[in-house]
Amino acid sequence: MSKWSEDLPKDLQNKIEIVDEKISSKLEDITEIVLNNQRRVLELFRKHHVAEEDLVGSTGYGYDDIGRDKLDAMFADYFKTEDAMVRPQLTSGTHAISTAFFGVLRPHDTLHYLTGMPYDTIQEVIGVAGDNPGTLEEHLINFSYTPLLDNGKVDYKRAKEDLQKDSSIKMVAIQRSRGYSSRDSFVVSEIAEMIKFVKKYAPQAIIFIDNCYGEFTETEEPTFYGADLMAGSLYKNAGGGIAKTGAFLVGNKDLIDRCGARLIVPGAGKNEGATYPFMRDFYEGFFLAPNVTGEAIKGSIYTAALLEEMGMDVSPSWDAPRTDLVQTVNFGNPDAMVKFCAAIQHNSPMNAYVEPVPSYMDGYEDKIIMASGSFTEGSTIELSSDGPLREPYTLYIQGGLTYAHVKIAITKAVLETFYK
């Protein structure tokens, strides 16, 4: 029987063998996480008596949508919160985050980020980047943040001062994933420590979690430790590669009610909003999410290990704890970064013939190079890569519906970048 790698240079074949042996026990650990999370999701489907009628969805106003209400209850159960709002009307994770901010904050309130300056698109929502209408700043909502330490960890000494000196802080936000920064993403145990800290020094504040890329990567979630409100995307982890759009919010009931009023309209709130024809995808995606997330993480581990063998600077390393899908590699120059990204595009199921070109995108200050040969536009649970063309020319690689696809595509990208 022929091997998938037999046409590769012998040196690269040897490196793959080294990597496969090195990461085998780590992949087994991920399988255990998948089994734990899949068991919990399956139990929710059984507990809530999910049936064919729940998958139909609603039209018009979306009144009496039993499938929508049931899925909300299942998300609330999984994340151990009072309520949830899982909606196609939430167009992205950023939209869910923005809905949370505008739903909860009022003029002269302050939004404080404990985890440093947020990533580019959230900066645009706040109003500290770009020149856009409708920002928090335009609505007289204040913003502050505590810079991270040089090692990428929370500066608790300074944060204590920041939280205690400003009584206008209404919401403290914690960003789980690294965004376009060089820091490590925060594991749930670190976020639990942050939540405990905020409750001690800013007990009046609502604790908000940007959980994008984080769901199902560990056996626990930040809401298990007292976070008040949390947002995520359905075409990242929680939609399992099946959901074509949508995002979710989970948290305290009064806060979800506020977010529903912001998203739809005061009065009807989260009780309106048609879901046809999305519910089948949402349910199936939620069911598949633990396994698909596990496949993507296995791909990230392989990516890190192989690129380390090539002498590249990667983060996290292959054996580091995993709490999201994002894998970074520093290329040090734009040409290699663009070449590697293009190779991922050329080894994607969709638009493999397309040549990625760095360009400006809405919500970003620098030119962006992006590969996304996905079935759902912008889906980052599917294999994709992107990054701003600025030093140190870091490419952010994430997703993968199957480990096999990630392994093939990343290997081909290494071949194109380092062997030709």
Secondary structure, 3 states (H helix, E strand, C coil): CCCCCCCCCHHHHHHHHHHHHHHHHHHHHHHHHHHHHHHHHHHHHHHCCCCHHHHCCCCCCCCCCHHHHHHHHHHHHHHCCCEEEEECCCCCHHHHHHHHHHHHCCCCCEEEECCCCCCHHHHHHHCCCCCCCCCCCCCCCEEEECCCCCCCCCCHHHHHHHHHHCCCEEEEEEECCCCCCCCCCCCHHHHHHHHHHHHHHCCCCEEEEECCCCCCCCCCCHHHHCCCEEEEECCCHHHCCCCCCCEEEEECHHHHHHHHHHHCCCCCHHHCCCCCCCHHHHHHHHHHHHHHHHHHHHHHHHHHHHHHHCCCEEECCCCCCCCCCCEEEECCCHHHHHHHHHHHHHCCCCCCCCCCCCECCCCCCCCEEEECCCCCCCCCCCCEEEEECCCCCEEEEECCCCHHHHHHHHHHHHHHHHCC
